[in-house]
């Protein structure tokens, strides 16, 4: 058996812990952990507060401009997909699409003077892109570039 009498708690401390209510115990643990943890780790004690903070950070700020395209981007093992919801199929005739290895540029939507640049989650190849329009959504499929060439950088003092 464990020698409980060797712990640094005397009978009064044990009695105090036995008489504490669950809320008091939680507050005590929060205070002790708060003293031990760094300030940037405080959110780990109460996950619900941490999640609220994450939601506030991900919400667009009033002063921050939105693209207005409501584009969705995701990647698979081989491709990067960009989905652009369009209000009208006639927009396909007026819009222009360009892409680089890490961006998609959309021009003339919704107005002729508009230009939107979307940063891709991965680098893509220059050839092999495809665009399909179905059910009010323009879907771009860009083939990912697999670059396995590594170069070491020399560090000099």
C-alpha positions in Angstrom: 0.0 0.0 0.0 1.0 3.6 -0.6 2.2 5.4 2.6 -0.3 8.2 2.6 1.0 9.6 5.9 4.3 10.6 4.2 2.6 13.2 2.0 3.2 16.9 2.8 -0.5 17.3 3.8 -1.4 17.2 7.5 -4.8 16.3 8.8 -6.1 19.8 8.6 -5.3 20.1 4.9 -6.9 16.7 4.2 -10.0 17.8 6.1 -10.1 21.1 4.2 -10.1 19.2 0.9 -12.8 16.8 2.0 -15.1 19.7 2.9 -14.6 21.6 -0.4 -17.4 21.8 -2.9 -16.7 20.8 -6.5 -16.8 24.5 -7.6 -14.3 25.4 -5.0 -12.0 22.5 -6.1 -12.2 23.6 -9.7 -11.3 27.2 -8.8 -8.4 26.1 -6.7 -7.0 23.9 -9.5 -7.5 26.8 -12.0 -5.6 29.2 -9.7 -2.7 26.7 -9.2 -2.5 25.9 -12.9 -2.7 29.6 -13.8 0.3 30.3 -11.6 2.3 27.4 -13.3 1.4 28.0 -16.9 2.6 30.7 -19.2 0.1 33.4 -20.1 -0.4 32.2 -23.7 -1.4 28.8 -22.4 -4.3 30.0 -20.2 -6.9 29.0 -22.7 -6.0 25.3 -22.3 -7.6 25.3 -18.8 -11.1 26.0 -20.1 -11.5 24.7 -23.7 -14.8 26.5 -24.2 -13.1 29.9 -23.7 -10.4 28.8 -26.0 -12.9 27.9 -28.7 -14.7 31.2 -28.3 -11.4 33.0 -28.9 -10.7 30.9 -32.0 -14.2 31.7 -33.4 -13.7 35.4 -32.8 -10.3 35.3 -34.6 -11.7 33.5 -37.6 -14.6 35.9 -38.0 -14.0 38.6 -40.6 -13.2 42.0 -39.1 -15.4 44.9 -40.1 -12.5 46.8 -41.5 -11.1 43.8 -43.4 -12.2 43.7 -47.1 -13.9 40.5 -48.2 -13.3 39.0 -51.7 -17.0 38.8 -52.4 -16.5 35.6 -54.3 -17.3 33.1 -51.5 -14.7 30.8 -53.0 -14.0 27.4 -51.4 -10.6 25.8 -51.7 -9.4 22.4 -50.7 -6.7 20.0 -51.8 -6.5 16.2 -52.3 -3.4 14.2 -52.8 -3.2 15.1 -56.5 -5.3 18.2 -57.0 -6.3 21.6 -55.7 -9.9 22.4 -56.2 -11.4 25.9 -56.2 -15.2 26.3 -56.2 -16.7 29.7 -57.2 -20.5 30.0 -56.8 -22.0 32.1 -59.6 -25.3 33.8 -59.6 -25.9 33.5 -63.3 -24.4 31.4 -66.1 -24.0 34.5 -68.2 -21.1 35.5 -65.8 -19.0 32.8 -67.5 -18.8 34.8 -70.7 -17.6 38.0 -69.0 -15.2 36.5 -66.5 -11.5 35.8 -67.1 -9.5 33.2 -65.1 -5.7 33.1 -64.8 -3.5 31.1 -62.5 0.1 30.9 -61.4 1.8 28.2 -59.4 0.3 29.6 -56.1 -2.6 31.9 -57.1 -5.8 32.0 -59.0 -6.8 35.4 -60.4 -10.5 36.1 -61.2 -11.4 39.2 -63.2 -14.7 40.9 -64.2 -16.8 39.3 -61.5 -19.3 40.5 -60.2 -18.5 43.8 -62.0 -16.2 44.4 -65.0 -13.8 46.4 -62.9 -13.3 43.7 -60.2 -10.2 41.6 -59.8 -9.8 39.0 -57.1 -6.6 37.0 -56.2 -7.0 33.7 -54.3 -3.9 32.2 -52.7 -3.8 28.4 -53.2 -3.1 26.0 -50.4 -0.4 24.2 -52.4 1.7 24.9 -55.5 0.2 23.7 -58.8 1.5 22.8 -62.3 1.4 25.2 -65.1 -0.5 22.8 -67.4 -3.4 20.5 -66.8 -6.0 22.8 -65.3 -9.7 22.2 -65.9 -12.9 24.2 -65.3 -16.4 22.8 -65.1 -19.7 24.7 -64.5 -22.5 22.8 -62.9 -25.5 23.7 -60.7 -24.4 27.3 -60.3 -20.8 26.5 -59.2 -17.7 26.9 -61.3 -15.1 24.3 -60.2 -11.4 24.6 -61.1 -9.2 21.5 -60.8 -5.5 22.3 -60.7 -2.9 19.5 -60.6 -0.5 19.7 -57.7 3.2 20.1 -58.2 5.3 17.6 -56.3 8.6 19.2 -55.7 11.0 16.9 -53.9 14.2 18.9 -54.7 15.7 20.1 -51.4 18.6 22.5 -51.2 20.6 22.9 -48.0 21.2 26.5 -46.8 24.6 27.2 -45.4 24.6 29.0 -42.0 27.5 31.3 -41.5 28.4 33.2 -38.4 
